[in-house]
Amino acid sequence: VNLYSSSGPFPKSKLREVESNYGLTPKGYIPVLLHEVEGSDPVCLQESDDILDYIASLDESLKPLNLANHNTVRRAVKALPTNTNKPDSLLTTLDGVCSTSAFLGGDSFSTTDCIALPFLQRIKETHSLEGFDRLKEYYSKVEGEEYYKKSCSSEWWWWW
């Protein structure tokens, strides 16, 4: 979900308001999900894993069917080194996961794809996917989808 772009549905000014109201830290540098449902207490989450698990709990169709792949992708993304331009380990892992199903978490798009796509998008901007044929085929398929076009932005922050 593109929370940080200047043109997205959730401008940074709204993020600051949510942070202030819910005492979130660090300020402006993490994903935040505020889910308000009439008649219920609002849910405010500030960690990517918690947000994706919560979203999957709301929509069964987004739950990954292959939990082993889901956990492999989650570990690979968390292991991405900071301050480096060497994403080969992540690309190798994702290429291997792509050999087992149409999407990273099974036969349909799931929160597993949501874990990897922002990182894969940024990596693809500066690195070739040559040699990672299954990953390249997967990414080509996904980047043509409307959900991808609406949610991925080249304005994402990045730490390396």
N, C-alpha and C positions, 0 to 999 in steps of 0.2 A: 504494500500500500504506500503510495507516494504521499507522505505527510509533510515533507520538507520543501517542496518546490514553491516558488513564488506564485504559481498559477493553480496549484492544486486545491482540492476542496477543503483542506485543513491548513490554512496559512499559519506561519510561525507565531503570529500574534495570538491566535487561538490556543496554540500549544502553551504559550507563556501563561495564559489565563488558567488552563487546566492544571499546569504545574503549581501555580500559586494556590488554587483552590484545594488541591489534594496533597500538597507538600512533597511533590516529586523532585528527585535529584538524580543525576546532574542536569542542570537546567539546559534544555534545548538540544541535548546530544543523544537522546535515546528515543526509540519509538514509544508512543503513548497511545492507548486506546481508551476512550471514554465512551461507555455504552450506557445511555440513559433510556430506561423503559418506564413508561407511565405506570405509576402504582408500585414501583420497586425502587430500592436503593440503587443509585448508579454504581456501575462497576468501572473501576479505573485501574488499568494495568500498565506497567512500564517496562516490561522485559519482552523481547521478541518471542521467546519460547512460550511464556505465559499467554501472550496475545494470541499466538497461533493455536495453542491448545484450547483456549476459550472459544475462538472462532469455530474450530472443529466441533466443539461441544454444542454449538448453536445450529450447525448445519452438517448433518451426517454425511452428505455427499462430499464434503471436504476432508473427511477423515482418511488418512492413508490406509490402504489395505495391506501394504507390505511394511510391517513395523520394523523389520530388520533393516530394510533400505532406509526408512525414515530415520532410524537411529544412526545409521552410517552417515547419512547426509548431514544430520545435525552435528555429529562429532567432527566431520570434515570441515564444516563451516566454522565451528568454534575454534578449530586448530589453525585457521588461517593466520599466518604470521603477520604482525604489523610491521610497518616501515620496510617493506620489501616489495619487489616486483616479481616474485617467483611463486605463482599460483599453481605450479605443476601438480602438486600433491592433491589439491582440490579437484583439478581437472581430471586427473587419473581416476580418482574415486568416483566422480560423477559419471565419467565414461563407463566405468564398470557397472554402476547402478543402472545406467541406460540399457545395458545388455539384458536386463531381466524383465523389463516391462515397458509399456509405451510412455509412461510418466515416471517420475522419480519415486513416487510412493505407491505405484500400482498401475492399473489400467486406465485410470482417469486422473485429471488434475486434482491435487490435494494440497494440504498445508506443507507437505514435503517440498513441493515445487516452490511454494512461497518462501521457504527457508533459503533456497539456493539461487533463485532467479535474480535478486538484486545484485548479488555478488558476481554471478555469471555475466550479467549485463555489463558491469563495470570492467571485469576482466577482459571481456570480448572487445571493449573499446581500445585496449592497449596491447592485447595479445592475440595471437592467432589460435584458432582451434584445430589447426592442422595436426594430424596424428591422433586426434580424439574424434574419430568418425561418428561413433554412436551419439556422443554428446553434441556434436555439430548438427546431426540430423534432428535430434530432440529440440535443440535451441531454435533451429530454423522453423520447425513446426509451431513451437510455442510463440515465437515473436510475431507470427502472423495472426495470432488470435486477438480478438477484441479486448478480452480481459487484460492481456499483457499491454496492449497499446494504451489502454486507459490508466494503467497503474504504474508503469515504469517510466522514469524520466531521467534524462541525462543530467539533471540538476541534483542528483543524490549526493549527499556528503560522502566523503571517503577518507580513510585515515592513512592510506599509504601513497 
